[in-house]
Amino acid sequence: MLKALIVDDDDGIRWVLSRVLKEKGFEAIEAPDLASAKDAVNEHEFAIIFLDVFLPDGNGMQALESGLFHAPVVMLTAETTFDHAVEAYRAGAMEYLPKPFDLDEVRDLIDRIQPKQAKKKPAAKRKVKSGNDKADRETTPVSVQEHQPILGKSQAMQQLFRMIGRVAASDMTVLITGESGTGKELVAQELHRQSPRANNAFIAINTAAIPAELLEAELFGHEKGAFTGADKARAGHFEEADGGTLFLDEIGDMPLALQAKMLRVLETGEVQRVGSTKTKRVDVRLLAATHQYLQDKIKKGQFREDLYYRLNVIPVHVPPLRERSDDIPELAAAMLASAAEELHITAPILMDDAIGLLKRYDWQGNVRELKNVMRRLAVLTPGASITMADVALALGNDEDGFSSEDDTLSGAVHRCIKRYLDQLGYAEVQGLHRHVLEQVEPPLLKLVLEKAEGNQLKVSEMLGLNRNTVRKQLKHYDIDPSSYKR
């Protein structure tokens, strides 16, 4: 029988994990501290280890880094910060699990463990190259600009933290998606800051903000006399980012002609300046972002499908603020303190009713809109505390922007579709019915499968659909019903 070690000083945590492990056929051995854990690893061979960060006699992260554990390690912590997530992966953890955790997620982790993994060598500590081939460093990479932390304790943000932690150390191209104002550039900065390229250049460019006729020269550079006004040769952003990271925001607005040249750079690693016949090899990690649904643009012939697949090697989605309202109190307080510091004033206190109103607001402008509102409140609040009336005034008393906690399903659907149409603006709307179905059907199927524990007959009864229809939909959306069986 495979053995699992649980190192945590919380009796309840150990009991819950032991129960799930036994359910999965593991023998669970418990340790309330590092001393007990050391004794256990000397006596037994483990297939998986659940390790708390803060223990009575030491730090679990440091113990992992020291090479004490000779099995895949899942870090457990109630300190659900981005830096903790990244530190856990860098230390060699197989996974990072914030408390309180979902037991189904624990089951999935256990399912990933194979018997042969119990005999593998200890997880090696990830080293971050300094850019100097002579030596590696293990310290936190230095950002190219003042570091703005990504805040959030919600489940959605924990998933994002873990994704960043996993992919930051690689050189793979990342496509960051999310609505305007969600903080996609912050994610790109963190991917660079936690990467081996951290000491080299991070260059960000908004492709939608530069006229199409100038964008090529901005990206690839130009030679003297290449066009009117080119009085001297100039390196483009690809050359400037050599050895570092280039972030292209709003990639969906890039002209088609330039998309073809971008594809060639990604395929060959070479750039050619405007007006030159020579190419130059560059070593650049490319990060791209968009708030648009690129598949729709591909169908309309406005975005190259081959470029999309080159960019979408690793997709990272940044959730909108309304989907992580639990993060609003922390975000609002941090933004309020920052605004007060900038204005050289004492930050007013957010009252509970004010926070409640902030959490009920729809935030179509996402984190960017919240930041502006907090700056407005820092300036305009007359007293030492911010009340619900102050927040309502700062939001312009926009009743349409608020949602009640007991809102109906039809009301939520109405707001989501309205928001989608608002984002399209004057763009031509085509195939909306199919697009909405493709967004709604997969989560509906997954939730019903979860409730029916993978039983397709129950799923068809709950949905009121023929069993063959359900089977076809599962196949169409590549959903495996067996993964939902208990």
VENZINOR-V40979 format. One record per run of one state. SS is the DSSP state (~ for helix, > for strand, _ for the rest). FROM is the first residue (numbers start at 1). TO is the last residue. If there is no record, write none. Layout:
ss	from	to
SS	FROM	TO
SS	FROM	TO
This chain:
ss	from	to
_	1	2
>	3	7
_	8	10
~	11	23
_	24	26
>	27	31
_	32	33
~	34	43
_	44	47
>	48	52
_	53	53
>	54	55
_	56	57
>	58	59
~	60	65
_	66	71
>	72	77
_	78	81
~	82	91
_	92	94
>	95	98
_	99	102
~	103	111
_	112	114
~	115	119
_	120	127
>	128	129
_	130	135
>	136	137
_	138	154
~	155	167
_	168	173
>	174	177
_	178	183
~	184	193
_	194	201
>	202	206
~	207	209
_	210	211
~	212	220
>	221	222
_	223	233
>	234	235
_	236	236
~	237	240
_	241	244
>	245	249
_	250	250
~	251	253
_	254	255
~	256	268
_	269	269
>	270	271
_	272	273
>	274	274
_	275	279
>	280	281
_	282	284
>	285	290
_	291	293
~	294	299
_	300	304
~	305	311
_	312	313
>	314	317
_	318	320
~	321	343
_	344	348
>	349	350
_	351	351
~	352	360
>	361	361
_	362	365
~	366	380
_	381	384
>	385	386
_	387	387
~	388	394
_	395	398
~	399	401
>	402	402
_	403	408
~	409	424
_	425	431
~	432	451
_	452	455
~	456	463
_	464	466
~	467	476
_	477	480
~	481	484
_	485	486
